[in-house]
Amino acid sequence: MKKLYFACLCMILLFGCEQNKNKSITLKESEVLLIKGTAKYSGAELPLELFIDEKGMFIAKIGGWANQITGFDGERIWRIDNGVGPFDIDFSEREFMLFAHWSLINNLKYSKRVNSSNDTLQLDDGLLKMVSNYHEGMLKELTAVNSYYQESISFIGLLEKNSFKIPQEIKLDIGFPLSSYSFTSFEKVQKSSDWYKKPNYQAVGVSYNPDIQSKIEVRKTASGNLFIKPTIQSKEVGWFLFDSGAGISIIESEAINDFNFAVVGKQIIGGIGGQSMEEEIIAGVNISLGPLTIDKLNFIKSEKTLDEIRNSKASRILGEPVMGVLGWDILLRSILEMDMHNGTITINNPANYELDKKYVEKLFLHWNVPYVQATFEGNKKGYFLIDSGAGNKGPIFHSKAVERLDLLSNRKTESGKVIGAGGEANVEIGTLDWIQVGGHRTNKITSIFLQGDDGEVDLFTDGFLGGKAIQSQIIVFDYANNKIGFIPR
C-alpha cells in the first residue's frame, strides 16, 4: 500500500526536456509562463493556473473547494491551504515538488542543483533518488527508487505551441489527494519580480471572539488522549479526538444528519496498520471551538453506524461516542498550547500572541502534520511527529527507522501489536535509554518499534512522540511561522 499523504503536490511540467539536450522555453526577465487546465484533486476536477519562470520559481493555484496555492520563491516551498497560510513544507513533499518543477525548465541531468549518476538523480540537499525513464528523447517517468513505496510521476502526451512542448497530462502515483493534471493552454505573461514572494499570513473565513476564554473544555482519559467538544452549525454534536497527527478533519455522518452538506470529492485515508479506506469529503461546515470560529471547513465524512461509533476504539477509551477527529485544521488557524500532562488546551489568536524566543525551535510540516528534531541514545538525531493521538505512549519508531538505525540490536524486547488508524501492526516493545525533545531529556522510556509494512514507513523521519516523551513541557504550535515552543511546566 502506498503511503497516504494529505498535501498538495505542485505542478509538474516538461518544457521540451530531452534526454541529451538542454532545451527549454526562453523567457525574458519580466516574462513568466501561464499554464491553464484542471487538477484532479480527491476525485474532483478543479481549475488550475500555474505560473513559472525561467529561474524555476512558480505559483500553482488550484481553485474550487480545495482553494490551495503552492509556491516556490527560490528558497522555500510554501503553501496556502483552503485560504489559510502560507507555511513552509519540508522533507519528501518538498523534494517531490522540486524534482517535478526542475524537470520543466531543463534536463535534470545537467541541472546545477541536481546530482546525476546515469539515470539516477538526487537533489544536492536531498535524500530521494529518482530514476528517469525516457522514450524517444522525452522524459516519460520519474520514480523514487529508494523510497519504500516507489512513488512515480508520469508524463503523458504533448501540448505544443510555437515549437514549445508541455505534457498534455501528468499522473501522480504518490498517494496525494492530487492525482493528475490536464493542461489545455499555455502562454507568456508579464509579472513583476516579486510575484513569487512568499505572502504574509492570512486566514480566510476565520474569526475570534475575544469575549470567550482561550482555555477550552478538554477531557483527558486514562490512555492520555485528549477529547474536545466543538460546535457544528452552532450545535453541540459530541466529543472529538484532538489529534495533532491528523492531517485532515473527520466527522461522523451521524453527527450531521440534520444538515445537508455538499459532497465535493473523495479521499483515501489511513495510518499505522497499513490499511486504507475511501470516504467522501463534504464542504461548507461551520465549526466553533472556544474563541475560534471557522466559517467553511472541509471534512472527511465517516459513514459508521451508531453501533460502530460506540464500539470504536476512541469511544471505548472515552466511554462516550466520539463523533470525529480534529487536528490540522485547528492548528493551522490558531496558536495552540497543549499540556498533555494536565490535559489542557488553549486556543490563541495568532494576531495577538507572542511566543517567547527562548522556548522556540523549528517546526517541520510534512504532509500536514508537525515534526521536530529530537536526539536519542547514542546521540542519534531524527525527526519525530508530535502526536497527541498516541496518548501516553512514548516514542514510536517506524519500521524503516528501526532497520536503518539498527534499533533492535542488543535490545531486550517483547513482541506485540498496536492498533492505529490503518488497522493492526506488529511491534517490538523495549526500553530506550533516553530521548531529548525541546531541551528536556527523558531517561529509560518504554518505546515501540514498528515492524514490516506499518503504513508509516518514511525515508526522512524516524517516528512519533506520544505524551510520555513530551508531557514535561507545554507544547505551543505556531504553524504560521513554522515554529514550535517547548515551555517547561
Steps between C-alpha positions, in 0.01 A plus 500: 500500500627846419549747780211744523603861479254777595663778303498663161785420261576783270511514126721287286566624150739382235625784285637311203743321732701249296734233625820630342423869446445792732196641325262738674248775438669838466347772714599864535574632849147625562328208326353194663311209354134466592359151454129432542311178543343288769623312803344175613493543876329243724313379193369846406597696188605846617637802308879543489721798422876454508757781473866408450812696405836413347669494844272223620275708724132416482152555636226239449138583579241225538154655525159379605442356845869401536614865473872422518806695390849352490802714426878495473678833555851375419568394859189356661204302383190634669132425488166661579239241594131578459575870520723476810878543506765507367718247678823337386494133404783253548647154445366279220214738416759770429725269298224359280394850407852618427577196287176545315551869450864498392424240237292767330778748441784288369651156496535395864821315417672831431338710771741666743265412785478127427760227530483251214635148466383331179121515526492556879443855623530650849463856626817656638339524844257209462447134580267376226661318210292531186553281196405665171342313211511649150327399177607643166699768680211618719473454876214265574539405866684574824503228767625523859705183519625533858156574644308203640193578290684568171296814425496609137406792276391428141492741204242418234443654156613839372349846476689709243509871416764685297742206535454495879378178658346404831328175601132477429445300819704424810413215733624501859528153648616624839201470730399868490143625484630651177514218245537669161524818294349559158625805308303686234709811420815696581622851422759758602385773739667793677557488876706712739815363661330456839212292358633180664575658837355312797196704614407599852288264710127519441207300629195524276171419670649497851392719791566526874259607773703686767217453751551122506793371704784331313509197730254248360317204650717188483452150632818301558465123520708238682660424162637856489280602206337842485138548392337833414144613431453739203169627370391424144255749344465645856393161632687265736531161335730322747865441576787504247848354542763775490782350294798711394596209275177526298562670165130546423183539707248217527136508604250216538194522276287432810608839636371694199179321403309824556709687243535473126867553414621472141720201415790640297740207467643184647816442700698189590603502866717270709780483754686252722389152399529556125133465406312776322145599421331748272258751653302796368608861552237755597545878481357809666491382862487779762694402813579679826745398770551739790558849358574364150237481225564362150231595250547229241709193570545182300455170682545133423157350565516161670202273442509291819171391648422611855586151627833513315572842650426375852727200446789698352829513685468873572147464637601210724790709634275799574195305614276705269450514122782686326365685198818604322866599497650851495864593458650672196212737428497640856879519530535681167259775603617570854796495735412207720650414839477135602586357842468123474587449868218713635273445204451864403476684167485873433420648159656838431462756222829518301445875460563570868708209630877514538707191581807560718805447274692302762250214467483496120622223267438442131180324405506282189166449325488175309175380341303736726642376830766648736853363535786606726859389527584285802821340628504150649733231628841501336444867412298399195285774351174463318168663419193396699131581472349669806204264527237573762294219349755252637385583853738407780729288286868588470702507178369287213759421231374404155647187345733670250666694784525182708683333213711801398620571856521134608287578804423139596861383516592398858171637633272290716147518357163329508284444193157657481245678285365854483183631340515817294282683250599245234444187707732273692882499481766270644743659744787434735482677837813591693680771696678793338789629713399863451343750266528880509231723354485877533783506753350239735648152528291197600696196616411130478181550305287215367500518121324327211687373194267439204564205271434426132267707283362712782336761277737770629835410340686820416845580362526837676356447849543254785163478670258654748507647850213425732424668830765321708774664291359856511282522814763693700448801272214710366507473122421814300417449133558801272444369148488846342865557588619136486585522870435278799546595865601273787417677826601319822201439728 
